Amino acid sequence: MHHEHHLKSSDTIRDIVIGMSDGLTVPFALAAGLSGAVNSSTIIITAGIAEIVAGSIAMGLGGFLAGRTEADHYAAELKREYDEVERVPEQEKAEVREVFADFGLSEALQIQVADEMAKDTDKWVDFMMRYELGLEKPEANRAAQSALTIGLSYIVGGIIPLSPYVFTANAIHGLYYSCIITMVCLFIFGYMKSKVTGQPPIAGAFKVLIIGVIAAGAAFGLARLING
């Protein structure tokens, strides 16, 4: 028996990826930059926590606004489609026929399907939303769920590069350990992200790792340069 495997909860996975990507990279770069400027783990931890709090709120708010925009857009288009099937039903039927023409159905079958579909307004509108406009109905409370998922993922990601500084007073030592831990986590995260999205996992892992290393290296180098 043939079994098809499809990715589920893609929106949630996307939100986790967004939160973890920035959560691992931004605090890592911040900690690296501060390590190049000061030799106090306490200062780095304090600044890192402040950044994680601010970053998680900002990222979560961005996710919430994106979710609300998507829901508002869907509602507006849904209202417009209901209005159009009532005002210009023949034009909407023609649009249904165009969709099925692209599927290769004969003209007679296109007309038959469009006439049958027009008997149920809700299904008719749902079809137009999906296949004419390419819109899927957003999940209930999608905006709040997205905000929470992105914000928490950012916090989890941000704690990883910051945690080594808790165990050493020397910022440079903390940076060494942070680099090792964060680079391993970036590689694993990149691998898993690529795996679930159907991309080459090793290439994806190195891509995420390289981006994180470049960001941290640039921040550290700039801090060293400024401080002579």
Beta strands, then each sheet from edge to edge (+ up, - down):
end
